[in-house]
Amino acid sequence: MAMLSAVLHEKGLVDDAVAMATAAIEAAPESMAVRDIIGYALSNGVQSFHVPMLLDHARNAAYARAIRRMVHPGMRVLEIGTGGGLLAMLCAEAGAIVTTCEAQPTIAATARAIVDRNGFSDRVRVISKRSDLLSIPEDMDAPAELVVHEIFGRRLFDEGVTAALRDARARLLVAGAPALPPRAEIRCALARSVDARRRVVTIEGFDMSLFNLLTVPGRQLRLKKREHVDYCSETASVLRMDYDAPSPFGPQTETVSLVSTGGRIDGVMQWIRLDFGAGETLESDPFSEDGASSWGATLFDFAAPLETAPGDIVEVTLSHKDMRLLVDAVVRPRSTM
């Protein structure tokens, strides 16, 4: 059955593949070989962040509390980005009728199986499409009264939240329908890294630095202690987005002045904060009391470390274009201010 599941998946019959995989595991629950065959087949094309997200208990609890506060029986809910189906089932548990979409076919098929296993298939419809391909009445009987979304990457914009919500507001929601979460922002601080810089320079006597052109700026960090990075300024909020407002939801570029505590600064640490309303926030600061989140944080390295005196101002400009977050910085010595 495991091999048959792999063959079905290769042929694009993902619902049948997931059903056969479930049957194979139930028939041989202790078999590592069965799980390996299925895992290699079904995980192809599935991004690795999904499991850490589902195991992020602070994230799950924050969404659950907000959903229970905002969803009422009979409410029509659109969820963008099904993943494992957790948020859709939380909405259904609160009494909503949910349409949820997932672009990755295997994830969508697995979510349908999870929804069915938990008894919510009569209230949750999982559609294997991107949200901008949904239509009324083909996929939704009527416009939704609430949009639930968790299409944030660790740089806030890098999973396409702006474009997805702009399109949903134009076509798939009733006028004035709230978003959950309604607000989000970038948080940042100057930082010093105690890790060796992950930059290719000279290797075996050869200048290899041009290879850095092939890397995405910024390195992802999931830290629980200040063992690898120290903050060198207070933290600041930039690029606040209000998803209940008309598109583009907030500024496209913003500059913040960060005051250095002095010494070498290697870059700008960046993370995200979601605001669910009613005083409920969720932040991916790796040094917060809740510990590292599934999103992690990003350290944007300067081209070269900056030497600063206490009180020097570093003007950090953040901007977003499509799904990219861009960071730039200029030092203004305190003596010139």
Secondary structure, DSSP 8 states (H G I E B T S, - for coil): -HHHHHHHHHTT-HHHHHHHHHHHHHHSTT-HHHHHHHHHHHTTT--TTHHHHHT-HHHHHHHHHHHHHH--TT-EEEEE--TTSHHHHHHHHTT-EEEEE-SSHHHHHHHHHHHHHTT-TTTEEEE-S-GGG--TTTT-SS-BSEEEE----TTSSTT-HHHHHHHHHHHTB-TT--EES-EEEEEEEEEEE-S------EETTEE-GGGGGGS-SSEEE--SSTTSEEE-S--EEEEEEETTSSTT-S-SEEEEEEE--SEEEEEEEEEEEEEEETTEEEE--TTSTT---SS-EEEEEEEEEEEE-TT-EEEEEEEEETTEEEEEEEEE-GGG-
